[in-house]
Amino acid sequence: MTDGGAWGVDTWRGYKLVAGNTIGKQALEDIAESAWNEVKGKKTTDAGFVVAALFVPGRGVYLGTPAHGSGTA
């Protein structure tokens, strides 16, 4: 993501800055899909995965995969 994305032990998290208090459904889906594509390109296994996207008004969109493994998530 242009505003941030990083791997933990085996869990990805990201952030996309969005100004304003609203976001359209398509814009949120586009951000989530972009994050999904980023993770897909960096994963080292063939296991399926999901990327969650949470819009926080005035802050942006927080993104992440579910926690995996025994490391800190």
KEDOSE-915802 format. One record per residue: residue number from 1; x, y, z of N, C-alpha, C, O in turn. Coordinates in Angstrom, 2 decimals. Atoms other than C-alpha are relative to their C-alpha. Layout:
REM residues N
    i     n.xx     n.yy     n.zz    ca.xx    ca.yy    ca.zz     c.xx     c.yy     c.zz     o.xx     o.yy     o.zz
  NUM        X        Y        Z        X        Y        Z        X        Y        Z        X        Y        Z
...
This chain:
REM residues 73
    i     n.xx     n.yy     n.zz    ca.xx    ca.yy    ca.zz     c.xx     c.yy     c.zz     o.xx     o.yy     o.zz
    1     0.85    -1.18     0.00     0.00     0.00     0.00     0.90     1.24     0.00     1.98     1.24     0.59
    2    -0.79    -1.22     0.09     1.23     3.48    -0.75     0.22     0.65     1.36     1.23     1.32     1.55
    3    -0.13    -0.64    -1.30     0.67     4.60     2.85     0.53    -0.94     1.08     0.76    -0.51     2.20
    4    -0.58     0.89    -0.98     1.97     1.54     4.59    -0.50    -1.42    -0.12    -1.68    -1.67    -0.34
    5     0.32     1.41     0.00     2.06    -2.21     4.62     1.24    -0.74     0.45     2.34    -0.44     0.00
    6    -1.16     0.71    -0.53     4.29    -4.62     6.47    -0.40    -1.38     0.47    -1.56    -1.63     0.81
    7     0.19     1.34    -0.53     4.67    -8.23     7.49     0.44    -0.05     1.44     1.47     0.52     1.81
    8    -0.45     0.38    -1.33     4.77    -9.35    11.06     0.68    -1.35    -0.15     1.31    -1.60    -1.18
    9    -0.59     1.33     0.10     5.92   -12.89    11.77    -0.56    -0.72    -1.22     0.20    -1.19    -2.06
   10     0.65     0.63     1.15     3.41   -14.33     9.29    -1.36     0.63    -0.27    -2.24     0.01    -0.86
   11     1.26    -0.72     0.13     0.63   -11.75     9.32     0.27     1.37    -0.63     1.18     2.08    -0.20
   12    -0.19    -1.28     0.68     0.31    -8.74     7.00    -0.96     1.03     0.57    -2.10     0.72     0.89
   13     0.87    -1.10    -0.39    -1.05    -5.37     8.06     0.34     1.20    -0.87     1.47     1.35    -1.33
   14    -0.22    -1.17     0.83    -1.49    -2.17     6.12    -0.92     1.13     0.37    -1.81     0.99     1.21
   15     0.76    -1.21    -0.28    -2.94     1.31     6.13    -0.05     0.84    -1.26     0.95     0.97    -1.97
   16     0.17    -0.90     1.13    -4.30     3.62     3.46    -0.66     1.26     0.51    -1.80     1.23     0.98
   17     0.52    -1.28    -0.45    -4.79     7.27     4.33    -1.17     0.42    -0.88    -1.06     0.43    -2.11
   18     1.18    -0.49     0.71    -8.26     8.51     3.36    -0.50     1.22     0.75    -0.93     1.11     1.90
   19     0.50    -1.22    -0.63    -9.22    12.10     4.10    -1.52     0.00    -0.06    -2.11    -0.53    -1.01
   20     1.45    -0.12     0.01   -12.81    12.79     5.01    -0.68    -1.01     0.92    -0.05    -1.89     1.50
   21     0.79     0.81    -0.92   -15.58    11.14     6.94    -0.84    -1.07    -0.69    -1.57    -1.80    -0.02
   22     0.75     1.02     0.73   -17.07     8.95     4.21     0.90    -0.61    -1.07     1.89    -0.03    -1.49
   23    -0.67     0.67     1.11   -15.89     6.49     1.61    -1.05    -0.82    -0.72    -1.92    -1.43    -0.09
   24     0.94     0.79     0.78   -17.81     4.86    -1.19     0.33    -1.49     0.06     1.47    -1.87     0.29
   25    -0.19     1.46    -0.03   -18.31     1.10    -1.32     1.05    -0.44    -1.01     1.90    -1.27    -0.69
   26    -0.95     0.40     1.03   -16.36     0.80    -4.57     1.42     0.41     0.37     2.36    -0.34     0.12
   27    -1.33    -0.45    -0.41   -13.44     2.84    -3.21     0.58    -0.92     1.07     1.76    -1.26     1.02
   28    -0.46     0.92    -1.06   -13.23     0.61    -0.12     0.36    -1.36    -0.60     1.38    -1.95    -0.23
   29    -0.30     1.28     0.65   -13.39    -2.52    -2.28     1.30     0.09    -0.81     2.08    -0.87    -0.82
   30    -1.23    -0.17     0.78   -10.62    -1.13    -4.54     1.23    -0.01     0.90     2.26    -0.60     0.55
   31    -1.12    -0.02    -0.95    -8.36    -0.47    -1.54     0.26    -1.41     0.52     1.41    -1.85     0.58
   32    -0.15     1.37    -0.50    -9.02    -3.96    -0.16     0.59    -0.91    -1.07     1.45    -1.74    -0.78
   33    -0.53     0.83     1.09    -8.36    -5.56    -3.55     1.47     0.30    -0.26     2.25    -0.62    -0.51
   34    -1.40    -0.36     0.17    -5.11    -3.63    -3.92     0.86    -0.65     1.08     1.94    -1.16     0.79
   35    -0.73     0.64    -1.11    -3.99    -4.89    -0.49     0.08    -1.51    -0.23     1.13    -2.11    -0.02
   36     0.02     1.44     0.26    -5.04    -8.44    -1.42     1.04    -0.36    -1.06     1.77    -1.35    -0.92
   37    -0.97     0.25     1.06    -2.96    -8.25    -4.61     1.43     0.14     0.50     2.31    -0.62     0.09
   38    -1.33    -0.17    -0.57     0.04    -6.97    -2.64     0.40    -1.23     0.81     1.51    -1.74     0.68
   39    -0.28     1.18    -0.81    -0.20    -9.86    -0.19     0.21    -1.21    -0.89     1.13    -2.00    -0.67
   40    -0.10     1.15     0.91    -0.75   -12.39    -2.98     1.38    -0.06    -0.66     1.93    -1.14    -0.83
   41    -1.30    -0.04     0.65     2.47   -11.27    -4.65     1.17    -0.28     0.93     2.26    -0.60     0.47
   42    -1.09     0.17    -0.96     4.51   -11.62    -1.45    -0.11    -1.28     0.82     0.84    -1.65     1.51
   43     0.16     1.24    -0.77     3.09   -14.82     0.08     0.95    -1.06    -0.49     1.27    -1.13    -1.67
   44    -0.92     1.07     0.38     5.42   -17.78     0.14    -0.66    -1.37     0.00    -0.01    -2.37    -0.30
   45     0.73     1.27     0.03     2.75   -20.49     0.45    -1.19     0.12    -0.93    -1.56     1.23    -1.33
   46     1.17     0.01     0.86    -0.20   -21.50    -1.68    -1.31     0.03     0.78    -2.39    -0.04     0.19
   47     1.21     0.00    -0.83    -2.63   -21.37     1.24    -0.85     1.22    -0.31    -0.34     2.29    -0.62
   48     0.91    -1.11     0.22    -5.71   -19.22     0.79     0.12     1.02     1.13     0.69     0.73     2.18
   49    -0.06    -1.05    -1.01    -6.05   -15.97     2.70    -1.11     1.02    -0.25    -1.73     1.05    -1.31
   50     0.98    -1.07     0.09    -8.35   -13.06     3.35     0.66     1.28     0.52     1.51     1.23     1.40
   51    -0.45    -1.30    -0.50    -7.65    -9.34     3.81    -1.23     0.74     0.48    -2.19     0.94    -0.27
   52     1.10    -0.79    -0.57    -9.96    -7.39     6.11     0.31     1.48    -0.18     1.47     1.89    -0.12
   53    -0.15    -1.44     0.16   -10.54    -3.67     5.54    -1.01     0.70     0.91    -2.21     0.42     0.87
   54     0.85    -0.74    -0.93   -11.89    -1.31     8.20     0.20     1.49    -0.22     1.31     2.01    -0.04
   55    -0.07    -1.45     0.20   -12.67     2.33     7.38    -0.30     0.70     1.32    -1.31     0.43     1.97
   56     0.18    -0.82    -1.19   -12.26     4.76    10.28    -0.11     1.45    -0.47     0.87     2.02    -0.94
   57     0.19    -1.36     0.48   -13.75     8.18     9.46     1.07     0.96     0.53     1.40     0.95     1.71
   58    -1.00    -0.98    -0.35   -11.16    10.94     9.44     1.40    -0.56     0.16     2.34     0.20     0.39
   59    -1.30     0.66    -0.17    -8.31     8.43     9.66     0.46    -0.71    -1.27     1.51    -0.39    -1.83
   60    -0.38     0.76     1.17    -8.26     6.00     6.78    -0.52    -1.42     0.07    -1.44    -1.72     0.83
   61     0.40     1.40     0.07    -8.57     2.32     5.99     1.13    -0.85     0.58     2.27    -0.79     0.12
   62    -0.93     0.93    -0.61    -6.83    -0.23     8.20    -0.24    -1.36    -0.62    -1.38    -1.79    -0.78
   63     0.09     1.25     0.72    -6.07    -3.53     6.50     0.83    -1.06     0.71     1.80    -0.75     1.40
   64    -0.81     1.06    -0.58    -4.81    -6.89     7.62    -0.52    -1.38    -0.32    -1.69    -1.58    -0.65
   65     0.38     1.40     0.10    -4.80   -10.63     7.30    -0.23    -0.51     1.41     0.30     0.07     2.36
   66     0.16     0.58    -1.33    -5.95   -12.79    10.21     1.35    -0.44     0.54     2.26    -0.80    -0.21
   67    -1.23     0.44    -0.64    -3.24   -13.64    12.71     0.21    -1.49    -0.24    -0.74    -2.28    -0.20
   68    -0.37     1.39     0.21    -1.42   -16.90    12.02     1.19    -0.34     0.88     1.89     0.55     1.36
   69    -1.19     0.45    -0.70     1.18   -18.94    13.80    -0.02     0.35     1.48    -1.07     0.70     2.03
   70    -0.08    -0.22    -1.44     2.40   -18.46    17.35     0.67     1.31     0.35     0.86     1.61     1.53
   71    -0.66    -1.28    -0.27     4.10   -15.07    16.96    -0.99     1.08     0.41    -2.20     0.86     0.40
   72     0.83    -1.13    -0.37     2.80   -11.71    18.12    -0.71     0.50    -1.25    -0.07     0.68    -2.29
   73     0.76    -0.48     1.16     0.03   -10.50    15.78    -0.53     1.38     0.28    -1.20     1.97    -0.56
